[in-house]
Amino acid sequence: MNTITNEQKQGQEGVQTAAQTRAQAGAQAGAQISAQSASITDRAACKETPAKAMPAYEQIKRYVIRRISEGDWKPGGLIPSEAELVKEFGVARMTVSRALRELTTERVLTRVQGSGTFVAPQRYESTVLEIRNIADEIAARGHRHSARVLTLEPSDDPQALEALGLASGPAFHSCIVHSEEGEPIQYEDRYVNPKVFPEYLQQDFTVETPNHYMVRLAPIQRAEFRIYAQKPDAYVRRHLLMDIGEPCLQLWRRTWVGDDVATSVQLWHPASRFHLAGNV
């Protein structure tokens, strides 16, 4: 029979106690690491999703623009004074002054010394919910449309081919400046699918706009568009007779005829002479 001495028993108990101590220490360390990781993750999440309230001056700007767009304040009409807006919004006068100053710079408002602040004269308006011919829009205002063709040629531009869904080129490319009563209001940079409009390059676009020509031959089935506030490059700015730093409204649009992308176009408009709107 094996006899376990007291010394052997104490040795075994010591080994078990040491093992338990190491296990507990390891568990505590793991818990600390997990807690630290969770803390770091929480801090990172807080940094990624900061809660920022809209500045008061920006709220006032949006309020003014909404009142104008809804027709409450008419072009040429006097808007409430700075003192009235200070009272209405409960903010400092300098906050209201900044909002009105920025809207004046953006040509939404005009300020007359000693008389007050007025809604700026209405700019030319075009719909974005309906694809219309710019010549028809200008004629509807009782004005004269004219067009100057800058480019009308084949193109192997890879981005244009991709936008049109073409594996190889060429596509057709046109650049046209449209004017209203002699003042340029749109720079049209268009790429066309030759499968859909094979005779595009043979057209006289000083007589008929590309939009009118294409809709006449093959009515559009669907379209997608995006609108940006952009500063144009020097080439576009020069043809639109714009000042350096003056912003543009840029409309990018792609349209389909059947299953084929028919055309991809960028339309640049001087923000001081044009704005886009529509009714739902």
Order of alpha helices (4+ residues) and beta strands (2+ residues): alpha-alpha-alpha-alpha-beta-beta-beta-alpha-beta-alpha-beta-beta-alpha-beta-alpha-beta-beta-beta
